[in-house]
């Protein structure tokens, strides 16, 4: 979408900004009950032709300047608001296409938002048509390191034979088995990457559009296992049940290799929509 660079931030720190949640179809939108970032925030609609922006007022200090920079690093402040942002999007996507805005997207005036909607009117209309009855599903894969090593030992004939001939004596067996498993670790990592690549190929047969996303560290996933695959899949709503069944079957097939495959959704098409939160929108 067309974006203009931010130049001036008029007004005082006590002003209200226009917080943008998403753009969707205007028809029937005013009859939908929606909740904002907190219990005090009201939701309003700014229409442009057949499209409408879902917005709410927020204190300028929360989303602009030094305080905003602090807020975005404060999980206690950020998490509940980000969850409510997503909850609003999820409510709307049950009945209409949604072009999601990144959390924290603000305009310095209603006029600036109206200009943005007008300048991007044709692209917004095209995207709303494109995402009609479409859902984003996330598929992630993680490696159970111990199971992956077991698989590598069993899959390699030479290692498998050596493992079978390990001495019965606990002391001697411990050190030889440790050496053998250490040697299998490198192969298990290669095997996990190869399996993840194969999973991605299989996903492309299930969904019309699949995009590989950046792998996330354990600090973000909250898991002890390493992430080896992070994909977003866009598919029609009526294909979701078959997609989920297929991913479950895939997870069963790859479990013995130490691959843990998880699907979640449906979500708004964050990974496929030109993100309104990229660049400076506020004018």
C-alpha positions in Angstrom: 0.0 0.0 0.0 1.1 3.5 -0.7 2.9 5.0 2.3 4.2 8.5 3.0 7.2 9.1 5.2 6.5 10.6 8.6 7.6 14.2 8.9 5.8 16.1 11.7 3.9 15.0 14.7 1.6 18.0 15.3 -0.1 18.6 18.6 0.7 18.0 22.3 1.6 14.8 24.1 -1.8 14.8 25.7 -3.6 14.3 22.4 -5.5 11.3 21.2 -4.2 9.4 18.2 -6.3 7.3 15.8 -5.4 3.6 16.4 -6.0 1.3 13.4 -7.0 -2.3 13.9 -7.8 -3.3 10.4 -9.6 -2.6 7.2 -12.6 -4.6 6.1 -15.9 -4.4 4.3 -18.2 -1.6 5.4 -21.5 -3.5 4.9 -23.0 -4.6 8.2 -19.9 -3.6 10.1 -21.7 -1.2 12.4 -23.9 -4.0 13.7 -20.8 -5.9 15.0 -20.0 -5.6 18.7 -16.3 -5.0 19.2 -14.0 -4.3 22.1 -10.8 -2.2 21.9 -7.4 -2.3 23.5 -8.9 -1.7 27.0 -12.3 -1.4 28.5 -12.3 2.4 28.2 -11.6 2.5 24.5 -14.5 3.0 22.1 -14.5 1.6 18.6 -15.5 3.6 15.5 -15.7 3.1 11.8 -14.2 5.3 9.1 -15.7 4.4 5.7 -14.2 4.8 2.2 -16.5 3.4 -0.5 -17.2 -0.2 0.2 -14.3 -0.5 2.7 -14.0 0.7 6.3 -11.2 1.1 8.8 -11.9 -0.1 12.3 -10.3 2.4 14.7 -10.2 3.7 18.3 -8.7 6.6 20.1 -5.5 6.1 22.2 -3.4 8.4 24.2 -0.6 9.8 22.1 1.9 9.3 24.9 1.3 5.5 24.7 2.2 5.1 21.1 4.5 8.0 20.2 7.8 9.1 21.6 9.9 7.8 24.5 7.0 6.4 26.5 5.9 4.3 23.5 9.4 2.9 23.1 9.3 1.8 26.7 5.8 0.4 26.3 6.8 -1.8 23.4 9.5 -3.5 25.5 7.3 -3.9 28.6 5.6 -7.3 28.3 3.1 -6.5 31.1 1.9 -3.5 29.1 2.2 -5.0 25.7 0.8 -8.5 26.0 -2.8 -7.8 27.1 -3.2 -5.0 24.5 -1.8 -7.2 21.7 -4.1 -10.0 22.7 -7.1 -7.7 22.5 -6.0 -6.4 19.2 -5.9 -9.9 17.8 -9.2 -10.8 19.5 -10.9 -8.0 17.6 -9.4 -9.2 14.3 -10.5 -12.8 15.0 -14.1 -11.6 15.8 -14.3 -9.8 12.4 -12.7 -12.5 10.3 -15.5 -15.0 11.2 -17.9 -13.1 9.0 -15.8 -10.9 6.6 -12.3 -10.5 5.0 -9.8 -8.6 7.1 -6.7 -6.6 6.2 -4.9 -6.6 9.5 -2.9 -3.7 10.8 0.2 -4.3 12.8 -0.2 -3.7 16.5 0.7 -0.1 17.3 -0.3 1.4 13.9 -1.6 4.9 14.6 -2.6 8.0 12.6 -2.2 11.5 14.0 -5.6 12.6 12.7 -8.8 11.2 11.2 -8.0 13.3 8.2 -4.6 11.5 7.7 -6.4 8.1 7.9 -9.1 9.2 5.4 -6.3 10.3 3.0 -4.6 7.0 3.3 -7.8 5.1 2.6 -8.6 7.3 -0.4 -5.1 6.9 -1.9 -5.2 3.1 -1.5 -8.8 2.6 -2.4 -8.3 0.4 -5.4 -5.7 -1.8 -3.8 -7.8 -2.2 -0.7 -10.8 -3.3 -2.8 -8.6 -5.8 -4.6 -7.2 -7.2 -1.4 -10.6 -7.6 0.2 -11.7 -9.6 -2.8 -8.5 -11.6 -2.7 -8.9 -12.5 1.0 -12.7 -13.2 0.8 -13.3 -16.5 2.8 -9.5 -17.1 3.2 -7.8 -18.1 6.4 -4.2 -18.2 7.5 -3.0 -21.3 9.3 0.4 -21.6 11.0 2.4 -24.8 10.8 5.5 -25.1 12.9 7.9 -28.0 13.4 10.3 -28.7 16.3 13.0 -31.3 16.9 13.0 -33.7 19.8 16.8 -34.0 19.9 16.8 -37.4 21.7 14.3 -39.0 19.4 16.1 -37.5 16.4 19.4 -39.1 17.5 17.6 -42.5 18.1 16.3 -42.3 14.5 19.7 -41.5 13.1 21.3 -44.4 15.0 18.6 -46.8 13.7 18.7 -45.5 10.1 22.5 -45.8 9.7 23.4 -49.5 9.2 27.0 -49.1 10.5 25.9 -47.1 13.6 23.1 -49.5 14.2 25.4 -52.5 14.2 27.9 -50.8 16.4 25.1 -49.9 18.8 23.9 -53.5 18.9 27.5 -54.6 19.8 28.0 -52.3 22.7 29.5 -54.0 25.8 27.2 -55.1 28.6 29.5 -53.6 31.3 27.7 -50.4 32.4 31.0 -48.3 32.6 32.4 -49.3 29.2 28.9 -49.1 27.6 28.3 -45.6 28.9 31.4 -44.1 27.3 31.0 -45.9 24.0 27.3 -45.2 23.7 28.0 -41.5 24.5 30.6 -41.4 21.7 28.2 -43.0 19.3 25.3 -40.7 20.1 27.6 -37.7 19.8 28.5 -38.8 16.4 24.8 -39.2 15.5 23.9 -35.7 16.6 25.3 -34.0 13.5 23.5 -36.5 11.3 20.3 -36.0 13.3 20.4 -32.2 12.8 20.8 -32.7 9.0 18.0 -35.3 9.1 15.7 -32.8 10.9 16.4 -30.1 8.4 15.7 -32.5 5.5 12.5 -33.7 7.1 11.4 -30.1 7.6 12.0 -29.3 3.9 9.9 -32.3 3.0 7.1 -31.2 5.3 7.1 -27.8 3.6 6.8 -29.5 0.1 3.9 -31.5 1.4 2.2 -28.3 2.7 2.4 -26.8 -0.7 0.3 -29.6 -2.0 -2.3 -28.9 0.6 -2.6 -25.1 0.5 -2.7 -22.7 -2.5 -0.1 -20.4 -0.9 2.6 -21.4 1.6 5.2 -19.0 2.9 8.3 -19.8 4.9 8.7 -17.5 7.9 11.7 -16.8 10.1 12.5 -19.5 12.6 11.9 -18.3 16.2 14.2 -18.8 19.2 13.2 -20.8 22.2 12.6 -17.5 24.1 9.7 -16.7 21.8 8.3 -20.2 21.3 8.4 -21.1 25.0 9.5 -24.7 24.0 12.6 -26.6 24.9 12.9 -28.0 21.4 14.5 -26.1 18.5 12.2 -24.8 15.8 13.1 -26.2 12.4 10.1 -25.1 10.3 7.8 -22.0 10.5 5.2 -21.7 7.7 2.1 -19.7 7.0 -0.5 -21.3 4.8 -3.4 -19.5 3.1 -6.4 -21.5 2.2 -10.2 -21.3 1.7 -12.3 -21.7 4.8 -13.9 -24.8 3.5 -10.5 -26.5 3.2 -9.6 -26.1 6.8 -10.8 -29.4 8.1 -9.1 -31.5 5.5 -5.9 -29.4 5.9 -5.9 -30.0 9.7 -6.4 -33.8 9.2 -3.6 -33.9 6.7 -1.2 -32.1 9.1 -2.1 -34.4 11.9 -1.4 -37.4 9.7 1.9 -35.8 8.7 2.8 -35.3 12.4 2.2 -39.0 13.0 4.4 -40.0 10.1 7.3 -37.8 11.2 7.1 -38.4 14.9 9.5 -41.3 14.9 12.1 -39.0 13.4 11.8 -36.7 16.3 9.8 -34.0 14.4 7.0 -32.4 16.3 4.6 -30.8 13.9 1.9 -28.4 15.1 -0.8 -26.4 13.3 -2.8 -23.5 14.7 -5.4 -21.2 13.3 -7.4 -19.8 11.7 -5.8 -16.3 11.8 -6.2 -13.1 9.8 -3.8 -13.1 6.8 -0.9 -11.4 8.5 1.7 -13.1 6.4 0.0 -12.6 3.0 -1.4 -9.1 3.3 0.7 -6.0 2.7 1.2 -4.9 6.3 -0.3 -1.5 7.1 2.1 -1.3 10.0 5.2 -1.3 7.7 6.6 2.1 7.5 5.2 5.3 9.1 1.5 5.8 8.6 0.8 8.6 11.0 0.5 12.0 9.4 
